[in-house]
């Protein structure tokens, strides 16, 4: 029976060899494609996820936030520039309109000032003519004494200024008890005394800071300011008086009003200088009212 062949089930079963993969020669490239992330990086990422630190690094987040802020700021600036460009013509037009209005107003004001000067000269000429008519041969003298005409000649120059660091006096009532200025500031009553002293000393014409005084002039106060014919004066006060330059200054200083001014200087620091001048010029009064008087006719039968 030795010649009998073994049964088929005793044969060793060998599986058939599989055919080779087409990409078997590309195993390295396949591994790189299947495992694109290195194992070390994968482990670090897993560890950060486990620790709750997954996501972008803080520095990168800060940089991204800064970049976003810069982009937003650039957008705002660009939008503002665009709006400014749109509004620029409108603003330029409005500005030019305002400039034109101001220039037209200035031109009208200049024209009105020229009209005022022309009318003032006309009034002065008419006043002079009226004074000459009523004054007869003494018309020039009447015009001079009334302030209707400009005058120049020898005289004195008196400059008065407040004391250094003079205050406005606050709520006090200066000179009620002492009769003098106790704040270092020249008052309207001080100026009245000085001007009256000059008239009494022989002044033929007087002006204060270019304002000609007449028989109808008023020296008043508005707060701490001195007004001459309702026009405010600013210290220092320049008082010009036409007259005998030698006798006028001496007579004034020796008078009671000149002594009053000296007391103001010595006691309250009010400053003044008095000097003789070969020639001083006084303008005509800016506003002058011509008044005439007539004698009343006696009634019939009156004794």
Secondary structure, 3 states (H helix, E strand, C coil): CCCCCCCHHHCCCCCCCCCCCCCHHHHHHHHHHHCCCCHHHHHHHHHHHHHCCCCCCHHHHHHHHHHHHHHHHHHHHHHHHHHHHHHHHHHHHHHHHHHHHHHHHHHHHHHHHHHHHHHHHHHHHHHHHHHHHHHHHHHHHHHHHHCCCCEEEEEEEEEEECCCCCCCCCCCCCCCCCCCCCCCCCCHHHHHHHHHHHHHCCCCEEEECCEECCCCCCEEEECCEEEECCEEECCCEEEEEECCHHHHHHHHHHCHHHHHHHHHHHHHCCEEEEEEEEEEEECCCCCCCCCCCCCCCCCCCCC
